Amino acid sequence: MNGDRSIAAKQKPRVITPGLLVLNQWVLQTRPANPLSWWTRRKPLSRHFGEERTEDGGVEPQWWMSHSPDGRSVSSTDWQHPPDTARKLNLNGLHLSAAVPKITPLLVHFQEAFCPKKGTYDYHWSPMKAVRIHQFGGPEVLTYEDVPDPKLRKDQVLVRVRACAMNHLDLFVRRGLPGVNLPHILGSDIAGEIVEVGEYVTRLKPQQRVLVAPMHFCNHCPKCVAGLQNQCREFTVLGNAVDGGNCELIALPAVNVIPIPDALDFNQAASVPLVFVTAWHMLTGRAAIRPGQTVLILGANSGVGIAAIQIAKMFNARVITTAGDDHKIEAARELGADYVINHYQQKISQEVRKITNFEGVDIVLEHVGAATWDESVKSLKAAGSLVTCGATTGPKVELDLRFLFSRQLSLLGSYMGTMSELNEVLSHVFAGRLKPVIDHIFPLKDIRIAHEYMEKSQMFGKIVLNP
Ligand SMILES: [Zn+2]
């Protein structure tokens, strides 16, 4: 595998920057008689996606470079073969003959010294790098390795992953969940650049900066057509029952790909989708939050907690939250929480009673599970709603039915959200009313360290991986 990789790397065309593109275009198009034009005979580097018939009548998708060293089109399979040294050198899309060896290193130096990588034509070493698990277990099962590039369907978009944020789901999938086929690529929250769009995709174009809706759904059943994607029978979170974004390239249905504004960098964008759509669906879609209500949000430092505090404040709710140390308590206040309970030193329901003058809260937002369940139920006011999206500390809880009916409580389950809700909450993120919070950024190859870091639960905000 390594041998193939080094050959592919040698053959890999270098990225070309806008600056050199302009120079090349200028020489080619506006100054045909320019003496330099004798060595710039080709158009700028470009590539597209095509198909090739296989022997058994199937269709084999192929990357095509329009300019190989000898000027003909070559497919991605050709890249795997050693270069013909008799061919002319292909550098930065300019085809230089061997007669200009002194200019070549000069151009390379110029590009690497002065041209920013951003906005360059995007190439990667084939095969791509990804983190996969081949068995369930601890962080040691995470393997950073070569994986075949994804194949793009005509209705899909190929995204170069620039950032992938972690969620507790990553830990659960790694330890083992039903429905996960091995080997498996983790990662739900993706931001990156479009490399290529399939033939049927008209709304998006290469080089657009995007984030990915972290959900998989069929997009044609009655529930999907009604906009209730999270009730689709095929619904799952990206990186759960389907491969996710801990990799360099991912092919996705166009419906999942959402352009992002320039103000949002890739790490910020990757920190948004899953937790913000989850918190939005919990508070607006399930618990029907109204201005002025009092909301108890468990775990201020979690991704869902950080999103929920901001969303509840946007609805002018009174927010009570919980945190485990002074640093997190201060950070929760900065996000807008009105009251922060130290859940290691104080009893949550007692503090809630004091804060609400013995009334209780309208809504409890739960995702902690067994460790906080009793306190959460006791914190509700009469006819209050408890909405839950997770069970980080365990799924089995007790419930006194007499308390449930006599207090007329509502217990609501919530699973991620719909595309409509994602777009709605993103509009607030893009406008700056809701802000992602990043705790730490790791290189993707340090995936095991990142998982160990998350398991210690010391973070306030998202852990982001950079391929
Ligand atoms: Zn469906």
Residues whose N, C-alpha, C, O or C-beta is under 5 A from the ligand:
A	BS01	ZN	F217 C218 N219 H220 C221 C224 C232 R233
